[in-house]
């Protein structure tokens, strides 16, 4: 029986040489006449150990990493297929504390299976949720999702069941399901990892959503900078269609659901749902005024259920295991898990799927291992480039939506970017304003003009004119309350938090 060797095909691993490592391993296998099967899996999310090579043994998979092409000959010389004597051996993969201490629900298969093998997906619980959904009414599917407590895993954390119910009850037809996969926040990569590492999970979740709201067509809107994700999704769609998991007569029923992938040009504002719809329709990505809500008048003016990748990819396990199973994870109104992403100046960057309820300190210290530089941590930005900057004193904050809202912060997509004590927070505030100015769609004046004026005001403060600070705060109020969408209304989060927590960087005494 051949031995399986796993080498990731994930973009992060490829950037660190995984393709060359896989090719070198394949050459060694041929040269030595070994009976091995090389599987290109997704990433386990331990980014600092990539490329992470695994060997399947009767006792479980054994990990080696980070492996470079120069390490391959010594791995075979040490007989790594049958022993753990090599210095790069990390022992059983599942026993690595970084993985062992997670609750992997949405990411249960990522890094474990061949992402393009439908048989592998089925062998690991795939499509059990769809099979159950096909036996339920639309109301029952929505009830299950609603009772699970699943909320949007991207922005406002809106209850998924409520959104689906609104679309389902809308009178107009046809209806659509749209996956917002325009992952543009700094420090975030969970959508990409899921699409590359377990694309069938997203397809299954979207199909269940289609059954729930009465849609027969779905679209995945992602960014052109994700070529590997786009290729994986299109390959998975072709396979699922050929096997009856997509298309007409879904699994032998009278139901129909198809999915297409559309690539946007990379404008950050197209992560906002109405700008995304404009782009999906072939227009310039600018924000629409609301109402009407997209749930009632969305894509092509029709009722549209819009969810992000993690929300939709979580639906299959809820339908397969039941609402109570998922709801038992988390705290308060933040139920289930979220794949947090550790980036920036962090020793162990990567993806950590945990139930809501741990503190930011636990996430950074127990999983991230502190700063990569070894210097004291000074600031953490959670929720993307428009998220608040939190000081060390706030690391005890529990990671849930309401706890973060109470301190003027957002969990957002779960991206966590870490800075050590060398960071200049006035310049970080300037970056937030500049980012807004560059990425604004230009439709509303507060965002378009306010962000440009914001850069100028911060520059004057950096130059020593602290009398401009009240003006900066007033400008933040205008942006927050006058902008059409979160692009402008959230820009004050990083700016105000920098002013509040790091006043010394603006030339004023700490409060």
C-alpha positions in Angstrom: 0.0 0.0 0.0 1.4 3.3 -1.1 2.4 6.0 1.5 0.7 9.3 1.2 2.9 12.4 1.4 1.0 15.8 1.8 2.5 19.0 0.5 0.3 22.2 0.5 -1.0 23.8 -2.6 -2.1 26.9 -0.6 -0.9 30.3 -1.9 1.0 31.0 1.3 2.9 27.8 1.1 3.5 28.3 -2.6 5.0 31.7 -1.9 7.5 29.9 0.5 8.5 27.3 -2.0 6.0 24.5 -1.6 5.8 23.7 -5.4 9.6 23.2 -5.5 9.5 21.0 -2.4 6.7 18.9 -3.9 8.7 18.5 -7.2 11.9 17.5 -5.3 9.9 15.0 -3.2 8.4 13.5 -6.4 11.9 13.2 -8.0 13.3 11.4 -4.9 10.3 9.0 -4.8 11.0 8.1 -8.5 14.7 7.8 -8.0 14.4 5.6 -5.0 11.6 3.5 -6.5 9.3 4.1 -3.6 5.5 3.4 -3.6 4.2 6.9 -2.6 1.3 9.1 -3.5 1.8 12.8 -3.4 -1.3 14.8 -2.3 -1.5 18.5 -2.6 -3.6 19.6 0.3 -4.6 22.9 1.7 -2.7 24.7 4.5 -3.2 23.8 8.1 -2.8 27.5 8.8 0.5 27.3 10.7 2.1 29.9 8.4 5.4 30.1 10.2 6.0 26.4 9.5 5.2 26.4 5.8 5.9 24.5 3.7 4.5 21.9 6.1 5.0 18.4 4.8 3.0 15.5 6.3 3.4 11.7 6.0 0.4 9.5 6.6 1.2 6.6 9.0 -0.9 4.0 10.8 -0.6 6.2 13.9 -1.7 9.3 12.1 -0.1 12.0 10.1 3.4 13.2 11.0 4.5 16.7 10.3 7.8 18.1 9.1 8.5 21.8 8.7 9.3 24.3 7.5 10.8 22.2 4.7 12.9 23.8 2.0 14.1 22.1 -1.2 17.5 21.7 0.3 16.0 19.6 3.2 14.4 17.0 0.9 17.4 14.7 0.4 18.1 14.6 4.2 14.4 13.8 4.8 14.7 10.7 2.6 18.1 9.8 4.0 16.6 9.8 7.5 13.7 7.6 6.2 11.1 10.2 7.2 8.4 8.0 5.7 8.9 5.5 8.5 10.6 7.4 11.3 10.6 10.7 13.2 14.3 11.2 13.5 14.8 14.2 11.3 15.4 17.6 13.0 12.4 19.1 11.2 10.0 16.5 12.6 7.2 18.1 14.6 5.5 14.8 15.6 1.9 14.0 15.1 0.3 17.0 13.3 -2.9 16.9 15.4 -0.8 17.1 18.6 0.9 20.4 17.7 -0.5 22.7 20.4 -1.3 25.4 17.9 -3.8 23.0 16.2 -4.7 20.8 19.2 -6.1 23.8 21.1 -8.4 25.0 18.4 -12.1 24.2 17.7 -12.0 23.5 14.0 -15.6 23.4 12.6 -15.6 25.5 9.4 -12.0 24.6 8.8 -12.3 20.9 9.8 -11.1 19.6 6.4 -8.7 22.4 5.4 -5.2 21.0 5.3 -6.6 17.5 5.8 -8.1 16.6 2.4 -7.2 17.0 -1.3 -9.3 20.1 -1.9 -10.2 19.1 -5.5 -11.2 15.5 -4.7 -15.0 15.2 -4.3 -14.5 11.7 -3.0 -12.2 13.0 -0.3 -14.8 15.6 0.6 -17.5 13.0 0.9 -15.3 10.7 3.0 -14.8 13.6 5.5 -18.5 14.4 6.0 -19.0 16.6 2.9 -22.5 17.1 1.5 -24.2 15.6 4.6 -25.7 19.0 5.2 -27.1 19.2 1.7 -28.5 15.7 1.9 -30.5 16.7 5.0 -31.5 20.1 3.6 -33.1 18.3 0.6 -35.4 16.6 3.0 -36.5 19.8 4.7 -38.7 22.7 3.8 -37.2 26.1 3.1 -38.7 27.4 6.4 -37.1 24.5 8.3 -33.7 25.2 6.8 -33.9 28.8 7.8 -35.1 27.9 11.3 -32.1 25.7 11.7 -29.6 28.4 10.6 -31.4 31.0 12.7 -31.4 28.8 15.8 -27.7 28.1 15.4 -26.9 31.8 16.1 -24.8 32.1 12.9 -24.1 35.7 12.1 -22.3 37.4 9.2 -18.6 36.7 9.5 -17.4 39.8 7.7 -18.8 43.1 8.7 -21.9 44.0 10.7 -22.4 40.4 12.1 -26.1 40.4 10.9 -28.0 37.2 11.8 -27.9 34.9 8.7 -31.3 33.4 9.3 -33.0 36.8 9.4 -31.3 37.8 6.1 -32.4 34.5 4.4 -36.0 34.8 5.7 -36.2 38.3 4.2 -35.1 37.0 0.8 -37.4 34.0 1.0 -40.4 36.1 1.8 -39.8 38.6 -0.9 -42.4 38.3 -3.7 -40.2 39.1 -6.7 -38.4 36.4 -8.7 -35.9 35.2 -9.7 -33.8 35.3 -6.5 -30.0 35.0 -6.2 -27.4 33.9 -3.7 -24.2 35.9 -3.8 -21.0 35.0 -1.9 -19.0 38.1 -1.1 -15.4 36.7 -1.4 -13.8 40.1 -2.0 -11.4 39.6 0.9 -9.5 42.9 1.1 -8.8 43.6 4.8 -5.2 43.8 5.8 -4.1 40.7 7.8 -7.0 38.5 6.6 -6.7 35.3 4.6 -9.3 32.9 5.9 -11.5 33.3 2.8 -8.6 32.5 0.5 -7.5 29.6 2.6 -11.1 28.1 2.6 -11.6 28.6 -1.1 -8.2 27.0 -1.9 -8.3 24.4 0.8 -12.0 23.3 0.9 -13.9 24.7 -2.1 -16.7 22.2 -1.9 -17.7 23.4 1.5 -18.5 26.9 0.1 -20.4 25.3 -2.8 -22.4 23.2 -0.5 -23.2 26.1 1.8 -24.4 28.2 -1.2 -26.5 25.4 -2.5 -28.2 25.1 0.9 -28.8 28.8 0.9 -30.4 28.5 -2.6 -32.8 25.9 -1.3 -33.6 28.1 1.7 -34.4 31.3 -0.2 -35.7 29.9 -3.4 -32.8 30.8 -5.7 -31.5 28.7 -8.6 -28.4 30.7 -9.4 -25.5 31.7 -7.2 -22.4 33.8 -7.8 -19.0 33.9 -6.1 -17.5 37.4 -6.3 -13.8 37.3 -5.5 -10.7 39.4 -6.4 -8.5 38.9 -9.4 -5.5 38.7 -7.0 -6.7 35.2 -6.0 -5.9 33.1 -9.1 -5.4 29.9 -7.1 -8.7 30.3 -5.3 -10.5 31.0 -8.6 -9.0 28.0 -10.3 -9.9 25.7 -7.3 -13.5 27.0 -7.3 -14.0 26.5 -11.0 -12.5 23.0 -10.9 -14.8 22.1 -7.9 -17.8 23.6 -9.6 -17.2 21.5 -12.7 -16.8 18.3 -10.6 -19.8 19.0 -8.5 -21.9 19.7 -11.6 -20.7 16.5 -13.3 -21.6 14.4 -10.2 -25.1 16.0 -9.6 -24.3 18.2 -6.7 -24.9 21.3 -8.8 -27.0 22.1 -11.8 -30.4 20.7 -12.8 -32.1 17.8 -11.0 -30.0 18.4 -7.9 -29.2 14.9 -6.4 -32.1 13.4 -8.3 -34.6 16.0 -7.1 -36.5 18.6 -9.1 -34.4 21.4 -7.6 -31.8 23.4 -9.6 -28.9 25.4 -8.4 -25.8 26.6 -10.4 -22.8 28.7 -9.4 -20.6 30.9 -11.4 -17.3 32.7 -10.3 -16.7 36.3 -11.1 -13.4 38.1 -10.5 -13.4 41.8 -9.5 -10.5 44.2 -10.2 -9.4 44.5 -6.5 -11.1 47.7 -5.4 -11.5 47.6 -1.6 -14.9 49.3 -1.7 -16.3 46.3 -3.6 -16.2 44.4 -0.4 -19.2 46.6 0.5 -22.2 44.6 -0.6 -23.9 47.1 -2.8 -20.7 48.2 -4.5 -20.0 44.5 -5.1 -23.4 44.1 -6.8 -22.6 47.0 -9.1 -19.4 45.4 -10.1 -21.0 42.0 -10.5 -23.5 43.6 -12.9 -20.5 44.9 -15.0 -20.6 48.5 -13.7 -18.2 50.6 -11.8 -18.1 49.6 -8.1 -19.8 52.4 -6.3 -22.0 52.2 -3.3 -25.8 52.2 -3.6 -28.0 54.2 -1.3 -30.1 52.0 1.0 -33.1 51.3 1.2 -33.9 49.3 -0.7 -32.0 46.5 0.9 -30.2 44.0 -1.3 -32.4 41.3 0.3 -35.3 42.9 -1.5 -33.7 44.5 -4.5 -30.1 43.3 -5.0 -28.5 41.7 -8.0 -30.2 42.9 -11.2 -32.8 44.5 -8.9 -33.9 41.1 -7.6 -34.0 39.7 -4.0 -30.5 38.6 -3.1 -29.0 36.7 -0.2 -25.5 38.1 0.3 -23.1 36.3 2.7 -19.4 36.0 3.0 -17.3 32.9 2.5 -17.0 31.9 6.2 -20.7 32.3 6.8 -21.7 30.1 3.9 -19.0 27.5 4.4 -20.2 27.1 8.0 -23.8 26.3 7.0 -23.1 22.7 6.0 -22.0 21.6 9.5 -25.0 23.3 11.0 -27.4 21.4 8.8 -25.4 18.2 9.2 -25.0 18.3 13.0 -27.9 20.5 14.0 -28.4 24.0 15.3 -27.7 23.0 18.9 -24.3 21.5 18.1 -23.1 24.8 16.6 -24.8 27.0 19.2 -23.1 25.2 22.0 -19.8 27.0 21.0 -19.3 30.6 21.9 -20.7 33.1 24.4 -23.6 35.5 24.6 -24.9 36.4 21.2 -21.7 35.4 19.5 -22.3 31.8 18.8 -20.1 29.2 17.1 -16.5 29.8 16.1 -14.5 32.3 14.0 -11.2 31.7 12.2 -9.0 34.4 13.6 -6.0 35.4 11.5 -2.7 36.5 13.2 -0.5 38.7 11.1 2.0 41.6 11.4 4.8 41.5 14.0 3.9 38.1 15.4 6.0 35.0 16.1 3.5 32.4 15.0 1.3 34.0 12.3 -1.5 31.9 11.0 -5.1 30.9 11.2 -6.7 30.0 14.6 -10.3 28.8 14.6 -11.7 29.2 18.1 -15.1 29.6 19.8 -16.0 33.1 20.7 -15.1 33.8 24.3 -11.3 33.7 24.5 -9.5 37.0 25.2 -7.4 38.9 22.7 -4.4 38.3 25.0 -5.0 34.5 24.9 -5.1 34.6 21.1 -1.9 36.6 20.8 0.2 35.1 23.5 -1.0 31.4 23.6 -1.2 31.0 19.8 0.8 33.9 18.3 3.7 33.6 20.8 4.0 37.3 21.2 5.9 39.6 18.8 8.3 38.2 16.2 10.8 40.9 17.1 10.7 39.9 20.8 10.1 43.6 21.7 7.1 44.6 23.8 3.7 44.7 22.1 2.3 48.2 21.8 -0.8 48.0 19.6 -3.1 45.5 18.0 -5.5 46.3 15.1 -8.5 44.0 14.9 -11.0 44.0 12.0 -9.0 45.2 9.1 -7.5 48.6 8.0 -10.6 50.4 9.4 -10.6 48.6 12.8 -9.6 50.2 16.0 -6.1 50.1 17.4 -6.1 48.6 20.9 -3.3 49.1 23.4 -1.8 46.4 25.6 -4.2 47.4 28.4 -7.2 46.2 26.3 -5.9 42.7 25.5 -8.1 41.3 28.2 -11.2 42.1 26.0 -13.2 39.0 25.2 -13.4 38.2 21.5 -17.1 38.6 20.8 -19.1 41.1 18.8 -20.7 42.9 21.7 -17.6 43.1 23.9 -15.7 44.8 21.1 -18.6 47.1 20.2 -18.6 48.2 23.9 -15.0 49.6 23.6 -15.6 51.2 20.2 -13.9 48.4 18.2 -15.0 45.7 15.7 -14.2 42.0 15.3 -15.0 42.1 11.6 -13.4 39.4 9.5 -11.2 38.3 12.4 -8.0 39.7 11.2 -5.5 40.6 14.0 -2.4 42.7 13.1 0.2 43.1 15.8 2.7 46.0 16.3 5.6 46.3 18.7 6.8 49.3 20.6 8.5 50.9 17.6 5.2 51.8 15.8 4.3 55.4 15.3 0.6 55.6 15.9 0.2 59.1 14.5 1.4 57.8 11.2 -0.9 54.8 11.5 -3.8 57.2 11.9 -2.6 59.1 8.8 -2.5 55.7 6.9 -6.1 55.1 7.8 -7.2 58.4 6.3 -5.0 57.9 3.3 -6.3 54.4 2.8 -9.9 55.8 2.8 -8.9 58.5 0.3 -7.4 56.0 -2.1 -10.1 53.4 -1.8 -13.2 55.6 -1.6 -15.7 55.1 -4.5 -16.2 58.9 -4.4 -20.0 58.8 -4.3 -20.4 60.7 -1.0 -18.7 63.9 0.0 -17.8 63.0 3.6 -15.8 60.0 2.5 -14.4 61.5 -0.7 -13.4 64.9 0.6 -13.2 64.2 4.4 -10.5 61.5 4.0 -8.3 63.8 1.9 -8.7 66.7 4.4 -8.0 64.1 7.1 -4.6 63.3 5.7 -3.8 67.0 5.6 -4.9 67.6 9.2 -2.9 64.6 10.5 0.2 65.9 8.6 -0.1 69.2 10.4 -0.4 67.5 13.7 2.7 65.4 13.0 4.5 68.6 12.1 3.7 69.8 15.6 0.4 71.7 15.4 -1.5 70.0 18.2 -4.3 72.7 17.9 -5.5 70.6 14.9 -6.5 67.6 17.1 -10.1 69.0 17.8 -10.5 69.5 14.1 -9.5 65.9 13.4 -12.0 64.7 15.9 -14.8 66.8 14.3 -13.8 65.5 11.0 -14.1 61.9 12.3 -17.7 62.7 13.5 -18.6 63.9 10.0 -17.2 60.8 8.4 -18.9 58.5 10.8 -22.4 60.1 10.6 -22.4 61.4 7.1 -20.9 58.6 4.9 -23.1 56.3 2.9 -21.2 53.1 3.8 -18.7 51.6 6.2 -15.8 52.8 4.0 -16.2 56.3 5.4 -18.1 55.6 8.6 -15.5 53.2 9.9 -12.4 55.3 9.0 -12.7 57.1 12.4 -12.3 53.9 14.3 -8.5 53.6 13.8 -8.0 57.4 14.0 -10.0 58.0 17.2 -8.4 54.9 18.9 -4.9 56.1 18.0 -5.8 59.5 19.5 -7.4 58.1 22.6 -4.8 55.4 23.5 -1.6 56.8 22.0 -1.9 60.5 22.6 1.8 60.9 23.1 2.4 60.1 19.5 0.4 63.2 18.6 2.4 65.5 20.9 -0.1 65.5 23.7 0.1 63.9 27.2 -1.6 60.6 27.6 -5.2 60.9 29.1 
